[in-house]
Amino acid sequence: MISFESDYIAGAHPEVLRKLTETNLEPLSGYGTDPYCESARRKIREAVGMEDAEVEFLVGGTQANAVVISTMLADYEGVIAAETGHISSHEAGAVEYTGHEVLLLPQKEGKILPETLRQYLRTYYADANHEHMTFPGMVYVSHPTEYGTIYTKAELTEISGICREYGIPLFLDGARLGYGLMSRETDLSLPEIARLCDVFYIGGTKVGALCGEAVVFTRGCRPRHFMTSVKRRGALLAKGRLLGVQFDALFTDDLYFRIGRHAIDMAQKLRQIFAEAEIPLYIDSPTNQQFVILENGMMQALAEQVAFSFWEAYDEAHTVVRFATSWSTTREDLDALREILQAVRGR
């Protein structure tokens, strides 16, 4: 069985794991106060080009989303997100559990369009009864999106401008940010994302770490007593060193970007294999997630030898499935997939 099920099917990248092993017996203080966390913070500030950025480490994406949103919003505010956004569809109501509504907007290829956002906010404040409604207190976007698509610099700049016009923060979910930054089609850099967003996170779990996300607050947006709020939500890791050591390794010698580039290269070869097998793409994703339309019989036969993710029904006879590449994807995996597809199609 070969697996393209997700981008965290394997453990840590060998360079990350080596650093964890090397530091394993060092006695270090907890809760992110150790020298590796501080070194990682410094390296991330350099990478985002913002000396006054405030960096905090959390264990995973759901925790990062729920903690950031719930600590930055007032109790009467909700968060705007695309109807296909991760917090809208794949986090089991984690944000709503904190007492904040997710305000859904229509999407196009997984993205919120700036004009859709502007019209929503105009309509909300034009409603004479808006005091009786959930206030839009934040805009949440994912880059890449749930469909592997990415925002352009122009799109994110316009969304950022709308947020600042209405005085609400822009939060970018970067669980797969490394793949968005290394996409061959992107025109957004990490410093530009830092400049346009009020808070974002650099995903580690899906980009080479065992676990962990680095949350970056810009423009002085970190909530007061943030660590206390994290602990109240059960999300504070006592052995914070585990996160600091990993991000220190990821931001040494461009490892984070090398991981992203490798996965993109593998995804491009994956697309070629699907084209050879005459398997249509569901959406044109420029990142490590590739979505294809499989005839249901073929999908069942393929699943006997290859792991992939169900995404959604396409019609009665076809299903959309996702294949994802990562640091652990090899050319041998791709060669094996090509042979399996040829055999399945030849049945």
Secondary structure, DSSP 8 states (H G I E B T S, - for coil): -EE-S-S-SS---HHHHHHHHHTTT----STT-SHHHHHHHHHHHHHHT-TT-EEEEES-HHHHHHHHHHHHS-TTEEEEEETTSHHHHSSTTHHHHTT--EEEE--BTTB--HHHHHHHHHHHHH-TTGGGS-EEEEEEEESS-TTS----HHHHHHHHHHHHHHT--EEEE-TTHHHHHT-TT----HHHHHHH-SEEEEE-TTTT-SS-EEEEE-TT---TTHHHHHHHTT---S-THHHHHHHHHHTSTTHHHHHHHHHHHHHHHHHHHHHHTT--BSS---SSEEEEEEEHHHHHHHTTTEE-EEEEE-SSSEEEEEEE--TT--HHHHHHHHHHHHHHHT-
